[in-house]
Amino acid sequence: MVNVDPSAWCASPGRTRLLTVRLSEEEYERVKRMCRERRIRTVSEFTRLAVAHEISAVVTVSGSAERDLSQIDRRMERLNDCVDRLAQAIENFASQFRGRDLTKWSG
């Protein structure tokens, strides 16, 4: 379903490109029916709306992926900090036993 404001895509002097699309008779009839149902004046206007919808969907997905990657990056940094603190704690613990004979240690 295309939910783009048709007034944003009215005829504009800046439109200079032509897009040709081949449809089966059945597809064309479905497009015409959708135009009537949505009160879209022409198949061309419907096509512009559909293209605009797909373009905005790609931008939305791209932006969402960027936010997801940013969140993953922050989580990885926190995990790295935890691993560094754990390594330091292990090093501090191990340093207490350096130079000692641990073969006699029974726990």
N, C-alpha and C positions, 0 to 999 in steps of 0.2 A: 504494500500500500504506500502510495506517495503522499507525504504530508508536508508539502512545501507551499508557502504562500504564493498563489498564482500571480498576485499583483507585483511580486518582486521580479517576475520573468516576463512582463508585458513587452511588446515589440519595442526594440531599442535601436537607435541609429548605430550603436557600436557593434551590432551583430553582423559580421561579415563572412562567417564561415558556414558552409553547407554540409550537413551530415546526411548521408544516404544509408537507409537501413532496409534490408530485404526481410519480409515477413511472409509466412504462409497465409493463406486466406483465412484460416481459423485464427491465427494470431492477430491478424489485422482486425477481424470482427470483434475479438475480445478487447483489443485496444479501443476500438470505437465505442463499445459498450461501457468500458471503464470511463471514457471521456464523458459520455452521457450521464453516468451515475455520479460523477464528481463535478458535473457542470463545467467541464473544461472545454473551451470553445473548439479547439482544433487538435488533431493528432500531433502536429508540430509542437504545440504548447505542452501537451502531455509528455512528449519526448524530452523537451527541455527540462520539465519538472522532474522526470525520472532520472535524467542525467545529473541534475543538481542534487537530487537526493542521494544518489550513489557517491558523488564526489564528497558531499558532507559526511556520509557514513565512513568513508575512507579516512577523512581527516579526524573524525571522532575516534575511530579505532587506533589510528596512529598516535593521537594524543594520549589515549588511554594506555597504550603500550609503553609510551615514554614515562608516564607516571608510575606504571608497574615496575619498570626497570629502575627507576629512581628509588622506589621503595625497597626493591631487592638490594640495590647498592647500599642503602643505609643499614639494612639488616646484616649484610655481609660485613660491613665495617664494625657493627656492634659485636658480631660473632668473632671477628678477628681480635677485637679488644679483649673479649673473654678468654680466648685461647692464649693471648699474650700474658694476661694476668695468671692464668692457670700454669703456664710454663714458668713464670717467675716464682710462683708459690712452690712448685716442684723443685726448682733450683734452690730456693731458700731451705726447703726441707732437706734436700740431699746434701747441702753444704754442712749441715750439722754433723754428718757422719763421715766426712772426708778425713782420711788419714786414720780412721779407726778400723780395728780388726772386727769385722762383723760376722766372722765364722763362728764365734762363740755366742753370738746374740740369739736368744731363743724367743724373742718377741716381747 
